[in-house]
């Protein structure tokens, strides 16, 4: 088996054909489950029938109880078979052959990989980067589209390495720095006004 279950080396028609074969096998598996249910329910019915025979005989309905016991208790369900024999024939002659040929097709055409069709479907449909849409086993996490790098700006002293720019207003001048808040009291000296937002109006990180 390969590390990339989508198998980009296989043509679409081959993948679709293997997918249909896999779907057919899964349908057979469902039918087999129903067959085993039939087997168990029929066995349960036979035990209930025996209880009914005992109660009818106890109630004095001897002839009816005898007929039920002779003709129905332990009767073959089909031809010469009980249900366990039907199940065994199904497994030996159909189910096992179906599974073997499905495995052969995958081995010859896809190096044994299973569910290639579904793997491609998942990669097409899942939302990249979503926390509940991970690729999972045997599927590659595709790289998200490249993101624009943030602007950089020099540090406060115009020295040292560049650092990422922060949102507007993230850095507020301290109240003790009157020049940065609009200068000293007095006539305007070319300063348009106080920096925005003023420190006293900046919301507290722990406030509401």
ChimeraX attribute file (.defattr): number of C-alpha atoms within 10 A of each C-alpha:
attribute: neighborCount
match mode: 1-to-1
recipient: residues
	/A:1	12
	/A:2	12
	/A:3	11
	/A:4	14
	/A:5	20
	/A:6	23
	/A:7	19
	/A:8	11
	/A:9	7
	/A:10	12
	/A:11	9
	/A:12	12
	/A:13	9
	/A:14	14
	/A:15	22
	/A:16	14
	/A:17	13
	/A:18	21
	/A:19	18
	/A:20	13
	/A:21	17
	/A:22	21
	/A:23	13
	/A:24	14
	/A:25	17
	/A:26	13
	/A:27	12
	/A:28	16
	/A:29	15
	/A:30	11
	/A:31	13
	/A:32	16
	/A:33	12
	/A:34	12
	/A:35	17
	/A:36	15
	/A:37	12
	/A:38	15
	/A:39	18
	/A:40	13
	/A:41	13
	/A:42	16
	/A:43	16
	/A:44	11
	/A:45	12
	/A:46	15
	/A:47	14
	/A:48	13
	/A:49	17
	/A:50	17
	/A:51	12
	/A:52	15
	/A:53	21
	/A:54	16
	/A:55	13
	/A:56	17
	/A:57	15
	/A:58	11
	/A:59	10
	/A:60	10
	/A:61	13
	/A:62	14
	/A:63	11
	/A:64	13
	/A:65	19
	/A:66	15
	/A:67	12
	/A:68	16
	/A:69	17
	/A:70	11
	/A:71	9
	/A:72	14
	/A:73	16
	/A:74	14
	/A:75	14
	/A:76	11
	/A:77	14
	/A:78	10
	/A:79	7
	/A:80	9
	/A:81	13
	/A:82	16
	/A:83	19
	/A:84	16
	/A:85	14
	/A:86	17
	/A:87	17
	/A:88	12
	/A:89	13
	/A:90	15
	/A:91	14
	/A:92	11
	/A:93	10
	/A:94	13
	/A:95	18
	/A:96	12
	/A:97	13
	/A:98	17
	/A:99	16
	/A:100	11
	/A:101	13
	/A:102	18
	/A:103	17
	/A:104	14
	/A:105	18
	/A:106	21
	/A:107	14
	/A:108	9
	/A:109	13
	/A:110	21
	/A:111	14
	/A:112	15
	/A:113	18
	/A:114	19
	/A:115	17
	/A:116	23
	/A:117	20
	/A:118	15
	/A:119	17
	/A:120	16
	/A:121	12
	/A:122	16
	/A:123	18
	/A:124	10
	/A:125	9
	/A:126	13
	/A:127	13
	/A:128	17
	/A:129	13
	/A:130	8
	/A:131	7
	/A:132	9
	/A:133	13
	/A:134	17
	/A:135	17
	/A:136	8
	/A:137	10
	/A:138	13
	/A:139	18
	/A:140	14
	/A:141	13
	/A:142	11
	/A:143	8
	/A:144	8
	/A:145	7
	/A:146	6
	/A:147	6
	/A:148	6
	/A:149	7
	/A:150	10
	/A:151	10
	/A:152	12
	/A:153	13
	/A:154	13
	/A:155	13
	/A:156	7
	/A:157	6
	/A:158	9
	/A:159	8
	/A:160	9
	/A:161	9
	/A:162	12
	/A:163	12
	/A:164	12
	/A:165	13
	/A:166	12
	/A:167	7
	/A:168	9
	/A:169	13
	/A:170	10
	/A:171	12
	/A:172	17
	/A:173	17
	/A:174	12
	/A:175	12
	/A:176	8
	/A:177	11
	/A:178	13
	/A:179	14
	/A:180	17
	/A:181	20
	/A:182	17
	/A:183	17
	/A:184	12
	/A:185	8
	/A:186	6
	/A:187	8
	/A:188	11
	/A:189	10
	/A:190	8
	/A:191	13
	/A:192	9
	/A:193	12
	/A:194	13
	/A:195	15
	/A:196	14
	/A:197	16
	/A:198	16
	/A:199	15
	/A:200	10
	/A:201	9
	/A:202	13
	/A:203	10
	/A:204	8
	/A:205	6
	/A:206	5
	/A:207	5
	/A:208	5
